[in-house]
Amino acid sequence: MSGQDTQSEFANINDGDEQAENEGADSAAQDVIVALQAENSDLKDRILRAVAEMENLRKRTQREVSDARSYAVADFARDMLGATDNLARALAMVPEHLLHNEDPAIKSLIEGIEMTEREMQRLMQKHGVRPIVAQGQKFDPHKHQAMFEVPDETVPAGTVVQVVQTGYEIGERVLRPAMVGISKGGPKIAPKSNDTTGLDESAPDIADNAPDGEQSEGIDRQV
């Protein structure tokens, strides 16, 4: 073998070693790239999850703050309802002839009770406490407590025909359900298009709503 052939063979061997080294380096670099891409994807997923959790926390905190602001006076308002009822009863018990009495003392007393009752109603409404409209409405177990039934074929069955005690609500919550008497014997109230229950399922069971039970379905949904 000539020297030229030997040099050529060594050159080929060196080229092969260099090519193998290059291929190994490329493979290692590719592995590093794949690992970095996987790590980048994992970090991006963690960041997105953290952002979503922070947004949910922000919304939940905002809702809790809003609820606390809206319903902070709920317990106090519920306690004040008894005082408001007593003022209304006091006015209702005043004989008709005394309402127009010219005696300054009696007149001032009645006017004072009326002003106090109006002011209490105004202050409650100022803080979001509103009376529940019941008279003439379809019985709603969420807002009404049925005390008795009144035979009346002139109105649909399950209609509130008498309000024994006014109910109150604050925001979307019931402070106290209205105690009512409902009609029976009339035609059934046609269910609304989005109401699949009909009257039979929504009509109250007087036994379940009697005072001995103390609590009705409406009470269960109070604040």
TITORSE-677956 format. One line per field, with one value per atom (N, C-alpha, C, CB): x, y, z; residue number from 0. Coordinates in Angstrom, 2 decimals, decimal comma. Glycine has a CB too. Layout:
BEGIN
u	(X  ...)
v	(Y  ...)
w	(Z  ...)
n	(NUM  ...)
END
This chain:
BEGIN
u	(0,87  0,00  0,90  -0,98  0,60  1,41  1,06  1,22  1,93  1,68  0,45  2,87  0,19  -0,97  -2,25  -0,96  -2,27  -3,47  -3,68  -3,36  -2,58  -2,69  -3,25  -1,32  -2,79  -3,30  -4,80  -2,49  -5,18  -6,59  -7,47  -6,77  -6,95  -7,74  -7,90  -7,07  -6,79  -6,89  -7,86  -5,49  -7,88  -8,78  -10,24  -8,49  -10,49  -11,86  -12,30  -11,97  -11,35  -11,68  -11,98  -10,52  -11,16  -11,39  -12,73  -10,27  -13,04  -14,33  -15,49  -14,44  -15,34  -16,42  -16,58  -16,14  -15,46  -15,54  -16,18  -14,15  -15,79  -16,35  -17,85  -15,63  -18,26  -19,69  -20,48  -19,90  -19,89  -20,56  -20,69  -19,79  -19,61  -19,66  -20,73  -18,28  -20,81  -21,82  -23,24  -21,63  -23,44  -24,76  -25,12  -24,82  -24,13  -24,37  -24,72  -23,16  -24,00  -24,27  -25,67  -23,20  -26,04  -27,38  -28,47  -27,54  -28,25  -29,24  -29,38  -28,84  -28,24  -28,28  -28,99  -26,87  -28,70  -29,35  -30,86  -28,75  -31,25  -32,68  -33,36  -32,87  -32,67  -33,23  -33,41  -32,33  -32,43  -32,52  -33,70  -31,21  -33,88  -34,99  -36,34  -34,90  -36,47  -37,72  -38,01  -37,66  -36,96  -37,14  -37,55  -35,85  -36,91  -37,25  -38,67  -36,26  -39,09  -40,45  -41,47  -40,63  -41,16  -42,07  -42,15  -41,60  -40,99  -40,97  -41,72  -39,53  -41,55  -42,25  -43,75  -41,78  -44,18  -45,61  -46,17  -45,87  -45,39  -45,84  -45,93  -44,88  -44,95  -44,98  -46,15  -43,67  -46,39  -47,51  -48,83  -47,52  -48,98  -50,20  -50,37  -50,17  -49,27  -49,34  -49,73  -48,01  -49,18  -49,51  -50,98  -48,63  -51,48  -52,89  -53,80  -53,20  -53,43  -54,23  -54,21  -53,72  -53,02  -52,90  -53,74  -51,42  -53,70  -54,49  -55,98  -54,18  -56,41  -57,82  -58,24  -58,08  -57,39  -57,72  -57,79  -56,67  -56,89  -56,92  -58,18  -55,68  -58,59  -59,81  -61,04  -59,96  -61,07  -62,18  -62,21  -62,09  -61,02  -60,94  -61,40  -59,52  -61,02  -61,43  -62,95  -60,76  -63,55  -65,00  -65,72  -65,42  -65,20  -65,83  -65,74  -65,20  -64,58  -64,42  -65,33  -62,95  -65,41  -66,28  -67,74  -66,12  -68,15  -69,52  -69,79  -69,80  -68,81  -68,98  -69,05  -67,83  -68,23  -68,27  -69,61  -67,12  -70,10  -71,40  -72,52  -71,67  -72,47  -73,50  -73,44  -73,34  -72,22  -72,07  -72,62  -70,58  -72,38  -72,88  -74,41  -72,26  -74,95  -76,40  -77,17  -76,73  -76,60  -77,35  -76,82  -77,32  -75,96  -75,38  -76,45  -74,37  -77,53  -78,57  -79,69  -79,14  -79,52  -80,61  -81,10  -80,16  -80,18  -80,59  -81,26  -79,38  -80,67  -81,26  -82,64  -80,34  -82,76  -84,04  -85,10  -83,89  -84,73  -85,69  -86,20  -85,06  -85,29  -85,71  -86,61  -84,48  -86,39  -87,19  -88,59  -86,49  -88,81  -90,13  -91,19  -90,12  -90,83  -91,80  -92,25  -91,21  -91,29  -91,65  -92,54  -90,38  -92,22  -93,05  -94,46  -92,42  -94,57  -95,89  -96,69  -95,76  -96,04  -96,75  -97,29  -95,83  -96,50  -96,98  -98,19  -95,86  -98,12  -99,24  -100,48  -98,87  -100,30  -101,44  -102,04  -101,01  -101,17  -101,66  -102,54  -100,49  -102,11  -102,91  -104,21  -102,12  -104,15  -105,35  -106,39  -104,99  -105,93  -106,85  -107,47  -106,13  -107,01  -107,57  -109,00  -106,68  -109,98  -111,37  -111,49  -112,31  -112,45  -112,62  -112,88  -113,77  -113,66  -114,01  -112,80  -115,12  -111,79  -110,61  -109,67  -109,87  -109,78  -108,91  -109,19  -109,09  -110,42  -110,80  -111,05  -112,06  -110,54  -110,72  -109,89  -110,33  -110,49  -109,82  -109,00  -110,83  -109,04  -108,26  -106,78  -108,56  -106,06  -104,65  -103,78  -104,07  -104,01  -103,18  -103,39  -103,50  -104,66  -104,97  -104,50  -106,49  -104,73  -104,32  -102,81  -104,81  -102,08  -100,62  -100,11  -100,00  -100,77  -100,37  -100,53  -101,18  -101,66  -101,93  -100,98  -103,39  -100,78  -99,87  -98,44  -99,91  -98,05  -96,71  -96,51  -96,45  -97,53  -97,44  -97,37  -98,65  -98,19  -98,18  -96,83  -99,30  -96,27  -94,98  -93,87  -94,64  -93,92  -92,90  -92,99  -93,06  -94,20  -94,39  -93,92  -95,88  -94,24  -93,80  -92,28  -94,43  -91,68  -90,23  -89,51  -89,80  -90,04  -89,43  -89,54  -90,09  -90,68  -90,83  -89,85  -92,28  -89,69  -88,78  -87,34  -88,89  -86,95  -85,57  -85,30  -85,28  -86,27  -86,08  -85,94  -87,24  -86,78  -86,69  -85,37  -87,87  -84,88  -83,60  -82,48  -83,29  -82,58  -81,56  -81,95  -81,32  -82,88  -83,19  -84,24  -81,98  -84,89  -85,94  -87,28  -85,99  -87,94  -89,19  -90,29  -88,99  -91,54  -92,65  -92,89  -93,95  -93,29  -93,60  -95,03  -93,40  -95,20  -96,53  -97,18  -96,47  -98,32  -98,97  -100,42  -98,90  -101,15  -102,58  -102,83  -103,17  -103,66  -104,01  -102,97  -104,25  -101,87  -100,81  -101,01  -99,43  -100,41  -100,39  -99,53  -99,87  -99,99  -99,25  -97,84  -99,97  -96,87  -95,45  -94,87  -94,67  -94,56  -94,05  -92,72  -93,90  -92,03  -90,77  -90,99  -89,95  -92,16  -92,41  -93,66  -92,53  -94,54  -95,80  -95,90  -96,99  -96,58  -96,89  -98,40  -96,24  -98,95  -100,40  -100,89  -100,81  -101,87  -102,43  -103,79  -102,55  -104,55  -105,89  -106,33  -106,92  -107,42  -108,00  -109,35  -108,14  -109,67  -110,94  -111,70  -110,72  -112,85  -113,64  -114,07  -114,88  -113,65  -113,98  -113,81  -113,08  -114,93  -114,90  -114,73  -116,16  -114,65  -114,53  -113,08  -115,14  -112,15  -110,73  -110,07  -110,00  -108,97  -108,28  -107,82  -107,07  -107,90  -107,44  -105,95  -107,71  -105,57  -104,17  -103,82  -103,30  -104,83  -104,58  -104,64  -105,62  -103,73  -103,74  -104,90  -102,39  -105,85  -107,03  -107,05  -108,30  -106,15  -106,10  -104,69  -107,12  -104,21  -102,88  -103,05  -102,04  -102,63  -102,74  -101,58  -102,76  -100,40  -99,22  -98,33  -98,44  -97,90  -97,07  -95,70  -96,92  -95,22  -93,87  -92,89  -93,85  -91,61  -90,57  -89,41  -90,08  -88,72  -87,54  -86,46  -87,87  -85,22  -84,08  -83,27  -83,21  -83,12  -82,47  -83,27  -81,02  -82,60  -83,27  -83,61  -82,38  -83,45  -83,67  -84,92  -82,46  -85,60  -86,80  -86,43  -87,80  -86,82  -86,64  -87,74  -86,61  -88,96  -90,12  -91,19  -90,66  -91,70  -92,73  -94,04  -92,94  -94,83  -96,15  -97,09  -96,71  -97,81  -98,81  -100,12  -98,98  -100,61  -101,74  -102,81  -101,24  -104,00  -105,08  -105,22  -106,42  -105,43  -105,49  -106,85  -104,36  -107,20  -108,50  -108,47  -108,92  -109,63  -109,78  -111,16  -109,60  -111,30  -112,59  -112,73  -113,67  -111,88  -111,94  -111,15  -111,43  -111,11  -110,33  -108,85  -110,58  -108,12  -106,70  -105,97  -106,15  -104,89  -104,07  -103,25  -103,15  -103,38  -102,63  -101,15  -103,08  -100,34  -98,88  -98,31  -98,17  -97,24  -96,55  -95,82  -95,57  -95,38  -94,71  -93,45  -94,37  -92,78  -91,54  -91,78  -90,49  -93,04  -93,40  -94,05  -94,34  -93,33  -93,83  -94,48  -92,70  -94,55  -95,08  -96,59  -94,48  -97,16  -98,60  -98,99  -99,32  -100,31  -100,78  -100,73  -102,19  -101,01  -101,10  -99,83  -101,41  -98,68  -97,42  -97,05  -96,32  -97,57  -97,20  -98,22  -97,02  -99,43  -100,45  -100,01  -101,79  -100,28  -99,77  -100,56  -99,77  -99,94  -100,59  -100,78  -99,77  -102,04  -102,31  -101,76  -103,80  -101,81  -101,28  -99,81  -101,53  -99,10  -97,66  -97,35  -97,00  -98,31  -98,06  -98,76  -98,49  -99,36  -100,07  -99,10  -100,86  -99,59  -98,69  -97,95  -99,47  -98,58  -97,89  -96,55  -98,75  -96,45  -95,20  -94,18  -95,42  -94,66  -93,86  -93,07  -92,91  -92,51  -91,68  -92,33  -90,23  -92,27  -92,77  -91,63  -93,85  -91,96  -90,91  -90,32  -91,44  -91,17  -90,66  -89,65  -91,80  -89,93  -89,00  -87,66  -89,57  -87,66  -86,40  -85,49  -86,66  -86,08  -85,27  -84,94  -85,98  -85,13  -84,78  -83,28  -85,42  -82,87  -81,45  -80,90  -81,21)
v	(-1,19  0,00  1,23  0,01  2,12  3,33  4,30  4,00  5,27  6,27  7,10  7,17  7,34  8,14  7,43  8,42  6,09  5,33  5,33  3,88  5,24  5,24  6,56  4,98  7,66  8,98  9,11  10,11  8,58  8,65  7,85  8,12  6,68  5,84  6,54  4,47  7,16  7,88  9,07  8,37  9,71  10,86  10,40  11,54  9,24  8,71  8,36  7,47  7,79  7,44  8,69  6,64  9,73  10,99  11,61  11,98  11,57  12,12  11,36  12,06  10,03  9,23  9,55  7,74  9,70  10,04  11,41  10,01  12,35  13,70  13,72  14,66  12,94  12,86  12,24  12,03  11,20  10,55  11,53  9,29  12,29  13,27  14,34  13,94  14,77  15,79  15,25  16,24  13,99  13,39  13,25  12,02  12,88  12,77  14,12  12,18  15,15  16,50  16,96  17,49  16,67  17,06  16,34  16,74  15,06  14,29  14,84  12,81  15,19  15,75  17,10  15,89  17,91  19,22  19,06  20,04  18,07  17,83  17,40  16,77  16,56  16,13  17,32  15,07  18,22  19,41  20,28  20,22  20,43  21,25  20,66  21,36  19,34  18,68  18,86  17,17  18,71  18,88  20,31  18,51  21,28  22,68  23,00  23,61  22,43  22,64  22,06  22,02  20,87  20,25  21,09  18,81  21,59  22,42  23,73  22,71  24,30  25,54  25,33  26,06  24,19  23,88  23,69  22,62  23,02  22,80  24,12  21,85  25,01  26,31  27,16  27,05  27,10  27,87  27,37  27,76  26,04  25,47  25,90  23,94  25,90  26,32  27,79  26,08  28,61  30,04  30,26  30,82  29,56  29,70  29,25  28,90  28,16  27,69  28,69  26,32  29,25  30,24  31,48  30,63  31,93  33,11  32,82  33,52  31,60  31,23  31,17  29,88  30,61  30,54  31,93  29,69  32,82  34,18  34,91  34,96  34,67  35,31  34,79  35,08  33,47  32,91  33,45  31,38  33,57  34,12  35,57  34,02  36,33  37,73  37,84  38,44  37,03  37,07  36,63  36,20  35,55  35,07  36,09  33,76  36,73  37,75  38,95  38,21  39,33  40,44  40,11  40,78  38,87  38,46  38,43  37,09  37,93  37,88  39,27  37,09  40,18  41,56  42,20  42,39  41,92  42,47  41,91  42,15  40,60  39,99  40,54  38,47  40,70  41,22  42,64  41,20  43,42  44,80  44,82  45,58  43,89  43,87  43,28  43,07  42,25  41,52  41,74  40,05  42,74  42,98  43,29  44,11  43,94  44,35  43,33  45,71  42,15  41,18  40,77  39,94  40,41  39,99  41,12  39,48  42,31  43,45  43,77  44,68  43,74  44,04  43,03  44,06  41,76  40,73  40,99  39,34  41,43  41,74  42,97  41,97  43,91  45,13  44,92  46,20  43,81  43,57  43,47  42,29  42,88  42,78  44,14  41,99  45,07  46,42  47,11  47,26  46,92  47,52  46,95  47,28  45,63  45,00  45,58  43,48  45,76  46,29  47,69  46,30  48,51  49,85  49,79  50,69  48,91  48,77  48,26  47,81  47,31  46,79  47,89  45,59  48,69  49,78  50,74  50,54  51,07  51,97  51,31  52,40  50,00  49,29  49,19  47,90  49,18  49,03  50,35  48,39  51,46  52,76  52,88  53,94  53,13  53,28  54,42  53,53  54,27  55,26  56,66  54,84  56,73  58,07  58,78  57,96  57,99  58,63  59,16  57,66  58,59  59,05  60,50  58,16  60,94  62,32  63,13  62,33  62,64  63,35  64,63  62,46  65,70  66,99  67,23  68,09  66,27  66,41  66,44  65,26  67,51  67,64  66,47  68,93  65,96  64,88  63,60  64,63  63,25  62,03  62,17  61,73  63,36  63,59  63,49  64,96  64,07  64,02  62,58  64,94  61,82  60,44  59,61  59,82  59,73  58,96  59,39  59,13  60,69  61,18  60,71  62,71  60,67  60,20  58,73  60,41  57,91  56,48  56,33  55,70  57,09  57,01  57,44  57,89  58,52  59,00  57,98  60,36  57,39  56,40  55,18  55,97  54,73  53,55  53,85  53,12  55,03  55,41  55,52  56,73  56,09  56,26  54,91  57,13  53,98  52,65  51,95  51,81  52,08  51,50  52,13  51,67  53,45  54,16  53,69  55,68  53,58  53,17  51,74  53,31  50,87  49,49  49,43  48,61  50,18  50,20  50,83  50,98  51,78  52,41  51,38  53,54  50,40  49,36  48,08  49,04  48,20  47,08  46,12  46,33  46,44  45,57  46,01  45,62  45,09  45,42  44,45  45,40  44,95  44,03  43,11  44,83  41,90  40,92  41,14  39,46  41,30  41,46  40,08  42,10  39,93  38,62  38,66  38,11  39,69  39,74  39,58  41,05  38,59  38,37  37,60  39,66  37,22  36,51  35,00  36,91  34,27  32,81  32,42  32,15  31,42  30,99  30,57  29,85  31,15  30,85  30,34  32,12  29,03  28,49  29,09  27,00  29,75  30,40  31,70  30,68  32,31  33,62  33,68  34,64  32,68  32,70  31,50  32,73  31,69  30,60  30,50  30,82  29,38  29,20  28,87  28,09  29,65  29,44  28,76  30,77  29,01  28,42  28,54  29,12  27,85  27,90  28,59  26,48  29,30  30,02  29,52  31,57  28,87  28,43  29,64  27,62  29,66  30,79  30,33  32,05  30,19  29,70  30,83  28,94  32,06  33,19  33,48  34,43  32,88  33,08  31,72  33,93  31,64  30,36  29,79  30,52  28,48  27,82  28,11  26,29  28,31  28,59  30,06  27,84  30,93  32,37  32,92  33,09  33,82  34,45  35,44  35,17  35,17  36,03  36,82  35,19  36,48  37,23  37,19  36,66  38,33  38,42  38,64  39,58  37,66  37,75  38,56  36,34  38,35  39,08  39,35  38,29  40,60  40,98  40,33  42,51  39,81  39,25  40,28  38,00  40,02  40,96  40,18  41,84  40,83  40,26  41,32  39,67  40,86  41,77  41,22  41,89  42,01  41,51  40,36  41,07  39,23  38,03  37,06  37,34  37,45  36,55  36,95  36,54  35,95  36,17  36,35  35,00  37,48  37,69  36,99  39,19  37,14  36,52  36,30  37,40  35,08  34,85  35,51  33,36  35,85  36,41  35,29  37,15  35,49  34,52  34,82  34,55  33,84  34,13  33,05  34,24  33,43  32,49  32,35  32,94  31,13  30,90  30,33  29,96  30,55  30,11  28,64  30,96  28,02  26,66  26,56  25,59  25,61  25,39  26,03  25,90  27,02  27,66  26,89  29,09  27,39  26,72  26,75  27,37  25,75  25,70  26,78  24,32  27,27  28,26  27,55  29,03  28,02  27,39  27,63  27,93  26,58  26,76  27,60  25,40  28,34  29,13  28,21  30,13  28,77  27,96  27,31  28,81  27,99  27,43  26,80  28,51  26,59  25,97  24,64  26,88  23,56  22,22  21,57  21,34  22,31  21,69  21,77  22,33  22,94  23,10  23,40  21,84  23,55  23,94  22,81  24,46  21,59  20,48  20,32  19,21  20,58  20,41  21,64  20,11  22,80  24,03  24,43  25,16  23,86  24,21  23,79  23,56  24,59  24,29  23,22  25,52  22,53  21,59  22,31  20,27  22,61  23,42  22,78  23,66  21,46  20,78  21,05  19,27  21,12  21,36  22,80  20,99  23,71  25,13  25,70  25,90  24,86  25,33  25,94  24,18  26,82  27,49  26,52  28,45  25,32  24,38  23,97  23,14  23,94  23,57  24,67  23,21  25,87  27,07  27,49  26,86  26,50  26,85  26,29  26,32  27,05  26,58  26,47  27,51  26,03  25,94  27,28  25,34  28,33  29,68  30,05  30,68  29,62  29,92  29,29  29,44  28,07  27,38  28,14  26,01  29,03  29,75  31,15  29,82  31,41  32,72  32,87  32,95  34,12  34,41  33,61  35,93)
w	(0,00  0,00  0,00  1,25  -0,87  -0,97  0,14  -2,34  0,34  1,37  1,07  1,51  -0,21  -0,60  -0,22  -2,10  -0,43  -0,08  1,43  -0,60  2,17  3,65  4,14  4,30  3,59  3,99  3,66  3,27  2,51  2,10  3,05  0,66  3,48  4,39  5,73  4,59  6,25  7,51  7,41  7,95  6,27  6,05  6,11  4,70  5,49  5,50  6,91  4,60  7,70  9,09  9,89  9,74  9,71  10,43  10,06  10,15  8,76  8,32  8,95  6,78  9,05  9,66  11,13  9,49  11,85  13,27  13,48  13,90  12,60  12,73  12,46  11,77  11,46  11,12  12,28  9,83  12,90  14,03  15,20  14,47  15,41  16,50  16,23  16,67  14,96  14,60  14,81  13,14  14,38  14,54  16,02  13,86  16,85  18,28  18,90  18,98  18,45  18,97  18,57  18,45  17,30  16,83  17,64  15,32  17,91  18,67  20,09  18,72  20,72  22,07  22,08  22,63  21,04  20,96  20,77  19,79  19,95  19,71  21,00  18,62  21,80  23,08  24,02  23,73  24,03  24,87  24,44  24,81  23,12  22,59  22,99  21,05  22,85  23,21  24,71  22,86  25,54  26,98  27,33  27,72  26,65  26,91  26,47  26,21  25,32  24,86  25,83  23,48  26,36  27,33  28,61  27,67  29,06  30,26  30,03  30,68  28,83  28,48  28,47  27,11  27,89  27,85  29,26  27,02  30,13  31,50  32,26  32,23  32,09  32,76  32,27  32,54  30,95  30,39  30,97  28,85  31,10  31,66  33,12  31,56  33,89  35,28  35,41  35,98  34,52  34,55  34,24  33,56  33,22  32,86  33,99  31,59  34,66  35,78  36,93  36,26  37,19  38,27  37,96  38,48  36,70  36,30  36,46  34,84  36,04  36,16  37,63  35,48  38,48  39,90  40,53  40,63  40,15  40,67  40,22  40,23  38,97  38,46  39,19  36,94  39,44  40,20  41,62  40,22  42,23  43,58  43,62  44,11  42,59  42,53  42,42  41,33  41,55  41,38  42,64  40,20  43,27  44,49  45,61  44,93  45,74  46,77  46,50  46,83  45,23  44,85  45,17  43,36  44,90  45,19  46,68  44,58  47,46  48,91  49,52  49,55  48,99  49,48  49,15  48,87  47,93  47,51  48,38  46,03  48,65  49,50  50,92  49,52  51,42  52,78  52,87  53,22  51,82  51,80  51,70  50,63  50,91  50,68  51,86  49,43  52,49  53,51  54,92  53,19  55,10  56,42  57,46  56,36  57,04  58,00  58,08  57,61  57,47  57,41  58,79  56,64  59,69  61,03  61,79  61,81  61,70  62,38  61,81  62,27  60,48  59,84  60,25  58,30  60,34  60,74  62,16  60,65  63,04  64,41  64,45  65,30  63,54  63,54  62,99  62,74  62,29  61,71  62,80  60,87  63,94  65,04  65,53  66,19  65,64  66,09  65,06  66,33  63,79  62,73  62,76  61,36  62,97  63,06  64,22  63,23  65,35  66,52  66,27  67,74  65,57  65,25  64,32  64,62  63,34  62,40  63,13  61,25  64,05  64,82  65,70  65,68  66,29  67,15  66,36  67,78  65,16  64,32  63,89  63,08  63,61  63,17  64,28  62,66  65,53  66,66  67,11  67,82  66,56  66,95  66,41  66,43  67,25  66,78  65,77  67,96  64,88  63,82  64,37  62,91  65,44  65,94  66,55  66,99  67,00  67,56  66,48  68,45  65,29  64,20  63,84  62,97  64,09  63,75  65,02  62,85  66,13  67,39  67,38  68,59  67,87  67,88  69,15  67,73  70,06  71,29  70,92  72,30  71,27  70,86  71,33  71,41  72,53  73,05  72,24  74,53  72,00  71,24  69,80  71,28  69,23  67,84  67,70  67,36  68,63  68,56  68,74  69,64  69,62  69,84  68,57  70,98  67,94  66,71  65,60  66,25  65,44  64,41  64,68  64,33  65,94  66,28  65,92  67,76  66,20  65,84  64,33  66,40  63,61  62,14  61,58  61,55  62,07  61,58  61,89  62,21  63,08  63,44  62,53  64,92  62,27  61,40  59,98  61,38  59,46  58,12  58,04  57,70  59,08  59,09  59,13  60,28  59,90  59,95  58,61  61,04  57,94  56,61  55,62  56,11  55,72  54,82  55,03  55,02  56,28  56,57  56,12  58,07  56,28  55,83  54,31  56,30  53,61  52,15  51,71  51,54  52,46  52,14  52,15  53,12  53,02  53,14  52,39  54,61  51,46  50,59  51,10  50,32  52,22  52,75  52,15  54,33  51,46  50,77  51,18  49,24  51,26  51,54  50,35  51,87  50,63  49,58  49,10  50,10  47,81  47,23  47,19  45,79  47,88  47,97  47,51  49,38  47,85  47,54  46,05  48,04  45,71  44,31  43,51  43,66  44,14  43,43  43,54  43,99  42,61  42,72  43,91  41,41  44,67  45,85  45,47  46,56  46,19  45,96  47,27  45,43  47,36  48,62  49,04  48,51  48,12  48,47  49,23  47,20  49,04  49,63  50,51  48,54  50,37  51,11  52,04  50,15  53,16  54,07  54,17  55,49  53,68  53,67  55,07  52,68  55,55  56,87  56,81  57,60  55,77  55,63  54,19  56,59  53,87  52,53  52,58  51,92  51,51  51,42  50,20  51,35  50,39  49,22  48,39  49,67  47,16  46,28  44,85  46,56  44,15  42,77  41,76  42,47  42,25  41,33  40,94  41,94  41,65  41,33  41,17  42,43  40,43  40,27  41,61  39,33  41,73  42,95  43,16  42,88  44,42  44,72  44,64  43,79  44,56  44,54  45,97  43,64  46,29  47,61  47,66  47,91  48,57  48,67  49,97  48,57  50,88  52,14  52,70  53,18  53,15  53,76  55,25  53,12  56,03  57,49  58,06  58,12  57,52  57,97  56,77  59,07  56,61  55,48  55,58  55,41  54,47  54,41  53,90  53,53  54,13  53,70  53,08  54,89  52,16  51,54  51,44  50,14  51,38  51,21  50,05  52,53  49,01  47,80  47,22  48,10  47,05  46,54  47,67  45,51  48,90  50,03  50,81  50,95  51,34  52,12  53,59  51,95  54,16  55,59  56,37  55,92  55,88  56,52  55,46  57,70  55,32  54,31  54,71  54,09  53,74  54,01  54,44  52,77  55,54  55,99  55,28  57,54  54,55  53,65  53,73  52,21  53,25  52,99  51,49  53,65  51,01  49,57  49,18  49,12  47,93  47,43  47,04  46,24  47,09  46,57  45,93  47,71  45,04  44,40  43,03  45,27  42,72  41,42  40,39  41,51  39,15  38,11  38,44  36,75  37,98  38,23  37,44  37,89  38,00  37,32  36,25  38,31  35,01  33,92  34,12  32,54  33,99  34,17  33,06  34,22  33,39  32,38  31,43  33,03  30,30  29,28  29,80  28,08  30,76  31,32  32,67  31,44  33,04  34,31  34,02  35,15  34,28  33,97  35,18  33,47  36,29  37,50  37,58  38,72  37,13  37,24  38,67  36,74  38,89  40,21  41,20  40,12  40,75  41,68  42,49  40,95  41,84  42,54  43,36  41,55  42,95  43,65  44,70  42,67  44,65  45,62  47,01  45,26  48,02  49,36  50,05  50,20  50,95  51,84  53,16  52,02  53,50  54,68  55,93  54,83  55,99  57,17  57,34  57,08  56,19  56,26  56,60  54,95  56,32  56,51  57,74  55,29  58,55  59,73  60,72  60,39  61,61  62,55  63,45  63,39  63,77  64,65  64,08  64,89  62,77  62,14  62,23  60,70  62,44  62,66  61,43  63,81  60,71  59,57  58,31  59,73  57,25  55,97  55,01  55,42  53,79  52,79  52,50  51,53  52,63  52,44  53,51  52,42  54,76  55,85  55,62  57,17  55,06  54,82  53,90  54,24  53,10  52,13  52,62  50,79  53,90  54,41  54,51  55,77  54,81  54,96  56,12  55,18)
n	(0  0  0  0  1  1  1  1  2  2  2  2  3  3  3  3  4  4  4  4  5  5  5  5  6  6  6  6  7  7  7  7  8  8  8  8  9  9  9  9  10  10  10  10  11  11  11  11  12  12  12  12  13  13  13  13  14  14  14  14  15  15  15  15  16  16  16  16  17  17  17  17  18  18  18  18  19  19  19  19  20  20  20  20  21  21  21  21  22  22  22  22  23  23  23  23  24  24  24  24  25  25  25  25  26  26  26  26  27  27  27  27  28  28  28  28  29  29  29  29  30  30  30  30  31  31  31  31  32  32  32  32  33  33  33  33  34  34  34  34  35  35  35  35  36  36  36  36  37  37  37  37  38  38  38  38  39  39  39  39  40  40  40  40  41  41  41  41  42  42  42  42  43  43  43  43  44  44  44  44  45  45  45  45  46  46  46  46  47  47  47  47  48  48  48  48  49  49  49  49  50  50  50  50  51  51  51  51  52  52  52  52  53  53  53  53  54  54  54  54  55  55  55  55  56  56  56  56  57  57  57  57  58  58  58  58  59  59  59  59  60  60  60  60  61  61  61  61  62  62  62  62  63  63  63  63  64  64  64  64  65  65  65  65  66  66  66  66  67  67  67  67  68  68  68  68  69  69  69  69  70  70  70  70  71  71  71  71  72  72  72  72  73  73  73  73  74  74  74  74  75  75  75  75  76  76  76  76  77  77  77  77  78  78  78  78  79  79  79  79  80  80  80  80  81  81  81  81  82  82  82  82  83  83  83  83  84  84  84  84  85  85  85  85  86  86  86  86  87  87  87  87  88  88  88  88  89  89  89  89  90  90  90  90  91  91  91  91  92  92  92  92  93  93  93  93  94  94  94  94  95  95  95  95  96  96  96  96  97  97  97  97  98  98  98  98  99  99  99  99  100  100  100  100  101  101  101  101  102  102  102  102  103  103  103  103  104  104  104  104  105  105  105  105  106  106  106  106  107  107  107  107  108  108  108  108  109  109  109  109  110  110  110  110  111  111  111  111  112  112  112  112  113  113  113  113  114  114  114  114  115  115  115  115  116  116  116  116  117  117  117  117  118  118  118  118  119  119  119  119  120  120  120  120  121  121  121  121  122  122  122  122  123  123  123  123  124  124  124  124  125  125  125  125  126  126  126  126  127  127  127  127  128  128  128  128  129  129  129  129  130  130  130  130  131  131  131  131  132  132  132  132  133  133  133  133  134  134  134  134  135  135  135  135  136  136  136  136  137  137  137  137  138  138  138  138  139  139  139  139  140  140  140  140  141  141  141  141  142  142  142  142  143  143  143  143  144  144  144  144  145  145  145  145  146  146  146  146  147  147  147  147  148  148  148  148  149  149  149  149  150  150  150  150  151  151  151  151  152  152  152  152  153  153  153  153  154  154  154  154  155  155  155  155  156  156  156  156  157  157  157  157  158  158  158  158  159  159  159  159  160  160  160  160  161  161  161  161  162  162  162  162  163  163  163  163  164  164  164  164  165  165  165  165  166  166  166  166  167  167  167  167  168  168  168  168  169  169  169  169  170  170  170  170  171  171  171  171  172  172  172  172  173  173  173  173  174  174  174  174  175  175  175  175  176  176  176  176  177  177  177  177  178  178  178  178  179  179  179  179  180  180  180  180  181  181  181  181  182  182  182  182  183  183  183  183  184  184  184  184  185  185  185  185  186  186  186  186  187  187  187  187  188  188  188  188  189  189  189  189  190  190  190  190  191  191  191  191  192  192  192  192  193  193  193  193  194  194  194  194  195  195  195  195  196  196  196  196  197  197  197  197  198  198  198  198  199  199  199  199  200  200  200  200  201  201  201  201  202  202  202  202  203  203  203  203  204  204  204  204  205  205  205  205  206  206  206  206  207  207  207  207  208  208  208  208  209  209  209  209  210  210  210  210  211  211  211  211  212  212  212  212  213  213  213  213  214  214  214  214  215  215  215  215  216  216  216  216  217  217  217  217  218  218  218  218  219  219  219  219  220  220  220  220  221  221  221  221  222  222  222  222)
END
